[in-house]
Amino acid sequence: MLDLKFIRENSDFVKEGLKSKRHPIDDVDRLLALDRNRRQLITETEQLKAQKNKISEEVGRLRKSGGDQKGLINEGKALSQEIDNIDSKVGEIDQKIGKIVNSIPNLPDKSTPVGGAPDNKIVREWGEKPKFDFSPKDHLKLAEKLGWISMDLGAKITGSAFPVYMGRGARLERALINFMLDLHTKKHGYQEVWPPALVNRESMFGTGQLPKLEDDMYKLKDDDFFMIPTAEVPITNLHRQDTFEDGQLPVCYTGYSPCFRREAGSYGKDTKGLSRVHQFDKIEMVKFVKPETSLDELEKLVKDAEEVLQLLEIPYRVVLLASGDLSFAAAKCYDIEAWAPGTNRWFEVSSCSVFTDFQARRMNIRYKEKSGGKPKFVHTLNGSGVALARTVLCLLENHQQKDGSIRFPKTLEAHLT
């Protein structure tokens, strides 16, 4: 969340940031009006308390001297009631302020392009799109013919957009998980975490999924638990309410989890095969860093995700998102899009973001410095390292052979045997 004091002192700057993120700026005006009212009421309360203290002192003197205290006592009671009434109003205002603050998204970093999806910038591309001497098939035709993936069985068991991986397809999924975790832990220096797939409401709020995205998530209403849309949620919440000691940062985690998304509003989008499913596997990378290093750490995070695709020999491009395309909590984000020749389009397989101190404020995650002073909020980052469903899609389509078989990159063969 944004700091109320910062909003108060930089209202025009905040409005510009919200405008670039396509968020209504009248939230700021409503918030500041409530804030002014609150501060005025608190000033009144302090004045009334000062009057009450004087009355209490006078009552004490009269009690010692045997004077009449009744009038002052009644006056003190009236002041107490007035103070209680004002405190009640302040409490109501606090709730309104909290609701607005919690609904305001993070501001874009100054290096984020202003605009919407058409203003996203392709930063770089890697690899060459494969050239075939035959007409390439899409991943679903390839996988179904090989008996590796069945959307029909998933539909029978659960519903549409739930794939079933079978035989070598299941082994491929497991091999990719192991390959990515080994790469991130052994080479990139992340600590592995195996988090829960169910989280509570406070965890979802901490990373910024709530309140905005509640309708996009699967929920267990009897327990008020949510099925995670990404391992970002449980892994980042590992340190909710924690304070890091100086020298601990950066702290970097990676973890596998199934991810569950209702994909509300996906009607009309390409939902064929693995391109858009309700349950998929993903490797997540999460970082807790000092503020002055967060943008550099974002570049490293992107490179770590890129190496996965390089080793899998999948062509990709890195796209810097414009402000209007950012998520609720992100200040800057790179999407990594992999090429799928059979489908003839790019698919996002990773999204790498820096959230500045936005999530840290919601979760109260801080760090101490050697110089002492008040603990400061950390900066958080996360990125997919990478999402498996679309990576499998691109892997099959890029490495298909004329006879319908798949040639796996050497780096993956060791995990498949």
Helices and strands as residue ranges (DSSP letters): H 4-9, H 11-20, H 26-65, H 70-103, G 117-119, E 121-126, H 139-146, E 149-150, H 151-157, E 164-165, H 168-182, I 183-187, E 191-193, E 198-200, H 201-207, G 214-216, E 219-220, E 225-227, H 232-236, G 237-239, E 243-244, E 251-260, E 279-289, G 291-293, H 294-311, E 316-320, G 323-325, E 332-340, E 345-354, H 358-363, E 366-367, E 376-377, E 379-387, H 388-398, H 410-416
